[in-house]
């Protein structure tokens, strides 16, 4: 189990590619990782917290506190807990917030508190991906030390064909395993 004992935060944003997060999560768990899912508000429109909670064996976090009992979901504790934070899928809006420190939700606040490496798997239509503002945000995120997993080229939800598809979960898993293997050999 290549990821045994690794603690990973899987951040899911509001993209049609959010359905791929379930496969990615399942793969991480199968490889031995402990995974805490953090979802943006809009991600819940594409995939349910119940699905991801069932797969992870943990409650999914999306708010700063649980409304029913007031339990605080500490972004600081999450940021200290993790060995890796991965945003998959990462929308243009979330990447813009991350690049500019706009922490108006638990996901971006957790990102800003993370003391671990961060991987980002963009997912959006090709025009959005190629837009100069998105490309600037990607460069800012890279300059801050984040690892950008290049999106795949193919058919997009819009029906267009081009670059912008979130990379497939099995490819992302390979990159995560390779990342930890390289880190271990350093």
C-alpha positions as CSV (number, residue, x, y, z in Angstrom):
1,X,0.0,0.0,0.0
2,X,2.0,2.9,-1.4
3,X,0.3,5.6,0.6
4,X,0.0,3.8,3.9
5,X,0.0,6.3,6.8
6,X,-0.2,9.4,4.5
7,X,-2.8,12.0,5.5
8,X,-4.4,13.7,2.5
9,X,-6.9,16.5,2.3
10,X,-9.0,16.2,-0.9
11,X,-10.6,19.5,-1.8
12,X,-13.4,19.3,-4.3
13,X,-14.8,22.3,-6.1
14,X,-17.9,23.0,-8.1
15,X,-17.0,21.5,-11.5
16,X,-18.8,18.8,-13.5
17,X,-15.5,16.9,-13.0
18,X,-16.4,16.6,-9.2
19,X,-17.7,13.1,-10.0
20,X,-14.1,12.0,-10.6
21,X,-13.3,12.9,-7.0
22,X,-15.1,9.7,-5.9
23,X,-12.8,7.6,-8.0
24,X,-9.7,9.5,-6.8
25,X,-10.9,9.2,-3.2
26,X,-11.5,5.5,-3.5
27,X,-8.0,5.0,-5.0
28,X,-6.3,7.0,-2.2
29,X,-8.1,4.9,0.4
30,X,-7.3,1.6,-1.3
31,X,-3.6,2.7,-1.3
32,X,-3.7,3.2,2.5
33,X,-4.1,6.9,2.8
34,X,-6.3,8.7,5.4
35,X,-8.4,11.2,3.5
36,X,-10.3,14.2,4.8
37,X,-12.6,15.7,2.1
38,X,-13.3,19.4,2.1
39,X,-15.9,20.6,-0.4
40,X,-16.9,24.0,-1.7
41,X,-20.5,25.0,-1.5
42,X,-20.9,24.5,-5.3
43,X,-19.2,21.1,-5.3
44,X,-22.3,19.8,-3.4
45,X,-24.3,20.6,-6.6
46,X,-22.3,18.0,-8.5
47,X,-21.6,15.2,-6.0
48,X,-23.1,14.6,-2.6
49,X,-21.2,14.8,0.7
50,X,-22.8,11.4,1.5
51,X,-21.0,9.7,-1.4
52,X,-17.6,11.1,-0.4
53,X,-18.2,10.6,3.4
54,X,-19.1,6.9,2.7
55,X,-16.0,6.4,0.7
56,X,-13.6,8.2,3.1
57,X,-15.2,7.0,6.4
58,X,-15.1,10.6,7.7
59,X,-17.6,13.4,7.7
60,X,-17.2,15.8,4.7
61,X,-16.4,19.3,5.7
62,X,-17.7,22.4,3.8
63,X,-18.5,25.0,6.5
64,X,-16.4,26.5,9.2
65,X,-18.8,25.0,11.8
66,X,-21.5,22.4,11.9
67,X,-24.8,24.2,12.0
68,X,-26.6,21.5,14.0
69,X,-24.3,21.5,17.0
70,X,-21.9,24.4,16.4
71,X,-18.8,22.1,16.2
72,X,-15.9,24.2,14.8
73,X,-14.1,22.7,11.7
74,X,-10.6,24.1,12.3
75,X,-8.7,25.0,9.1
76,X,-5.6,25.4,11.2
77,X,-5.8,21.8,12.6
78,X,-6.5,20.5,9.1
79,X,-3.5,22.4,7.7
80,X,-1.2,20.9,10.3
81,X,-2.7,17.4,10.0
82,X,-2.0,16.8,6.3
83,X,0.9,15.4,4.4
84,X,-0.6,16.6,1.1
85,X,-3.5,18.8,0.1
86,X,-4.9,18.2,-3.4
87,X,-7.6,20.3,-5.1
88,X,-9.3,18.0,-7.6
89,X,-11.2,19.4,-9.5
90,X,-10.0,22.9,-9.2
91,X,-12.2,25.5,-10.9
92,X,-10.9,28.8,-12.3
93,X,-12.8,30.6,-9.5
94,X,-11.2,28.6,-6.7
95,X,-7.7,28.9,-8.3
96,X,-8.2,32.7,-8.5
97,X,-9.2,32.8,-4.8
98,X,-6.2,30.6,-3.9
99,X,-3.8,32.7,-5.9
100,X,-4.9,35.9,-4.3
101,X,-5.6,34.8,-0.8
102,X,-9.4,35.3,-0.9
103,X,-10.4,33.0,1.9
104,X,-14.2,33.3,1.9
105,X,-14.8,29.5,2.4
106,X,-13.4,26.6,4.4
107,X,-11.6,25.1,1.3
108,X,-9.5,28.2,0.5
109,X,-8.9,28.9,4.2
110,X,-7.6,25.4,4.7
111,X,-5.4,25.8,1.6
112,X,-3.9,29.0,3.1
113,X,-3.3,27.2,6.5
114,X,-1.7,24.1,4.9
115,X,1.8,23.4,6.0
116,X,2.1,20.6,3.5
117,X,2.7,20.4,-0.3
118,X,-0.3,21.3,-2.5
119,X,-1.3,19.7,-5.8
120,X,-3.9,21.4,-8.0
121,X,-5.8,19.6,-10.8
122,X,-7.6,22.2,-12.9
123,X,-10.9,21.4,-14.6
124,X,-12.8,23.9,-16.8
125,X,-13.7,24.6,-20.4
126,X,-10.9,25.3,-22.8
127,X,-11.6,29.0,-23.2
128,X,-11.6,29.5,-19.4
129,X,-8.4,27.5,-19.1
130,X,-6.7,29.5,-21.8
131,X,-7.9,32.9,-20.6
132,X,-5.0,35.2,-19.6
133,X,-6.4,35.6,-16.0
134,X,-6.5,31.9,-15.5
135,X,-3.0,31.5,-16.9
136,X,-1.7,34.3,-14.6
137,X,-3.3,32.6,-11.6
138,X,-1.7,29.3,-12.5
139,X,1.7,31.0,-12.7
140,X,1.1,32.7,-9.3
141,X,0.1,29.3,-7.8
142,X,3.3,27.7,-9.3
143,X,5.4,30.6,-8.0
144,X,4.0,30.0,-4.5
145,X,5.3,26.4,-4.7
146,X,2.1,24.6,-5.7
147,X,2.2,21.6,-8.0
148,X,-0.1,22.1,-11.0
149,X,-1.3,18.8,-12.6
150,X,-1.8,19.8,-16.2
151,X,-5.3,19.2,-17.4
152,X,-6.0,16.6,-20.2
153,X,-7.1,17.3,-23.7
154,X,-10.4,15.8,-24.9
155,X,-14.1,16.3,-25.0
156,X,-15.4,18.8,-22.5
157,X,-18.8,19.0,-20.8
158,X,-19.6,21.9,-23.2
159,X,-19.2,19.6,-26.2
160,X,-16.1,21.4,-27.3
161,X,-12.8,19.5,-27.6
162,X,-9.6,20.9,-26.1
163,X,-7.5,21.3,-23.0
164,X,-9.2,21.7,-19.7
165,X,-10.5,18.2,-18.6
166,X,-9.4,17.3,-15.1
167,X,-6.7,14.6,-15.4
168,X,-8.1,11.1,-14.9
169,X,-8.0,9.8,-11.3
170,X,-5.6,6.9,-12.0
171,X,-3.1,9.4,-13.5
172,X,-3.4,11.7,-10.5
173,X,-2.9,8.7,-8.2
174,X,0.3,7.8,-10.0
175,X,1.5,11.4,-9.6
176,X,0.7,11.4,-5.9
177,X,2.5,8.0,-5.4
178,X,5.5,9.3,-7.4
179,X,5.5,12.5,-5.3
180,X,5.8,10.7,-2.0
181,X,8.4,8.2,-3.5
182,X,10.6,11.1,-4.6
183,X,10.2,12.9,-1.3
184,X,11.2,9.7,0.5
185,X,14.3,9.3,-1.6
186,X,15.5,12.9,-1.0
